[in-house]
């Protein structure tokens, strides 16, 4: 049975049988915005939501050692934050990104994640001790309008879920008004063992570079 995480909860990556989860997917799913319209509000229209799932890998010196984020971000703009161009595969192919989803689920949750990062902990360089997963909204909406944003860890592939290990759901709430980014969670290594922390902190960041700066400044 999957672990339903609460904000701030930390878990070991150990399955019920005692084995350790080393190869898995970290997927994020979100809903398009449904708006009522027409006479008496009887008709509905769906507004696409373009969120970007990204991650940064932090080394023992507290520096960003590697990253996964969209190659569509303009290199000259990234350079203003001291960031290299985007990519979808990390060093050693330890983490791989499924690519950009620019719509979100319309008509409810379809059971699959919109963007997925596959993780192979055995291939991650020994110097990396933390991996942060976060979302940036490149549209006009904020997280108070988006019906839900879920992060989950599961065994399988980006198109086939075999077994869900843990999930964490952030529903639309008034406190998210004006919040354009969301730090979802992190994998971290303690006593040479990987664990996961459900963070779920919304921020006002308008750009990925600001979110990465915030992580380095306030979350390490």
N, C-alpha and C positions, 0 to 999 in steps of 0.2 A: 504494500500500500504506500502511495506517495506521501511524502511529508509536506503538509500545508504550512508554509513558513509565515511567521509574523515579523513585522519590522524589527530589525536589530537581532533577530535570532541567528545563532551560529550552529552549524552542524558539521559532523565528521562525514567524510565521503565513504561511509561503510554501509553496505547493503545488509539486509536482514540475515543473510546467510553467513555474514562475517567477512566476505571478500570486499576489497576496496575498489571503488569506482575510479578507473584511470582513463578510459576512453568513453566520451559521452558528448552530447550536444547541449549547448546553452542556447535556448530559443526564446525569442520575444514575440508575442502576439498582441495585436491591438485592434480596436474596432474603429471603423469609419464612423463619422458623425451623422446620425439620422435627424433630419429636421422636418418638422411638420409644416404643411402649407396648404394652400387652396381653401375652398369654402369650409368653414368650421374646423380647419386643420386636419381634414380627413386624408389628405395625400401626404406622402413622405418623399423626401429627396435625400440622397446619400452624398455626403461630402468626403472626398478622399482625404486621408491623413498620411502625410509623408514623414515618417520617423526614420532616423538612422541609428541602427545598433552599431556601437563601436566598442573597442576595448583598448586599454593600454596596459603594458606589462612593466612592472616596477622592479628594479634590481635592489641588491642589498645596500646600495648607497643612496637609495631614495630617488633614483633617476629613472626617467622613462627609457627603458631599454629597447622596447619593440612596441608595435601597435598594429591594429586593424581598424581602418575606417575607409569610407568610400573614396575611390580614386577620382570621383567627380568633384571633390573639393578643389578649388583653384589653388595651385601651388604657391602663387605669389601671396595669396591671403594667408595660407598656412604659415608661410615664412615669417609673417609679422608676429607669430606666436612662437617662433623658433621650432616649428614642426616640419617634418619631411612630407613628401607627397603621400597620398593615401595608397593603400594596397589591401588585398583580400587574403593573402597568405603570409603567415609569420615566418621567421627564421626556423629552419629545420622542419617546416610544415607542421609545427606543433599545433597551431590554430589556423582554421580556415573559415572564411566568411562566405555565406551562400549568395550574397549579392543584394542589391537594393530593391526594396518593395516600396512603391510610392502611393499606395492606396489604403491599406488596412482592410479588415474584414467588413464587408457590407452585409446587412441582414443577419448579424450575429456571428458568434464564434464558429469557424469552420473546422476546428479541431487541429489545424496545422499552424505552425508558427510562421510569421511573416518574414522574419530574418533569423538566421541561425548561425552560430559559430560552433564548429566542431572542435573538440579539445582532446589532445593526447598528452596527458600529464607526463608520460614517460619520455617524451621528446623535448620537453621544455628545458631550456638551459638551467643549470644548477644555480646560477646567480639570480634568477628571477624568483621573487618571493611573494609578489602580489599581482593579481590581474583584476582590474576594474572593468565592469560592464556598464555602459550608460547609453541613454537615448537622447537624441537631439531632434527637435521638431523644426523642420525647414519650411513649414507652412505658416499660416497666420494664426492658427488655433493655439490654445494653451491646454494644459493637462486637465483643467477643470471641465473642458468640453468633450474630451475623448472618453468614450464609455468605459474602457478598461485598457490596461497594459499589464500583461502577464509575462513573467520570466519563469522558465522551468528548466530543469536539468533532466535529461533522459537518455536512455540507451537507444540507438537507432541511427537514422539518417535524417537530413533536412526534410525528406518527403515521406518518411515512414517512422512512426513512433513505436518502439518496441516495448519499453517499460519506463514510466516516469519515476524518477527518483525523488524529486522535490519540486514544488512550485510556489510562486509568490505572486499574488494578485494585487495590483494597485487600481482601485476603482476611481472614477471621476468624483472629486470632492471640491467644495468651495475653497478650501485652503490652497488649492492648486491654481487659483486664478492668477494669471500673469506669469505662471511658471512654464518655461519653454524647454527645459531639459530635466532629465531624471537620472540620478545615479542609482542604478538598480541593485547592484550587489558586487561582491568581490570574492574571488578565490584567493586564499592566502595560505602560506606554508608556515607551520609552527611545529617545532621539534621534528623537522623533516617529514611532516605529514600535511597533506593538503586538506583544507577545510573551506566552508562557504559561509559568508555572512550576507544576509538579506538587508540591504541598506534602505532603498526606497526613498531617498531624499530628493525633492523637487528643487530646482534652482531657476533663477531668472536668466541664465546664460542664453544669449542669442546665437552663439556660435560654438562649434565643437572646441575650438582653441581655448575659449574661456572655461569650458567644463574641465578640460585637461589641466589647466592652470589651477583650478579650484581643487581638484583631486590631489595634486602635488602639494599644494599649500595647506590644505585642511584635513586630509584624510589619511595621511601616512603616519 
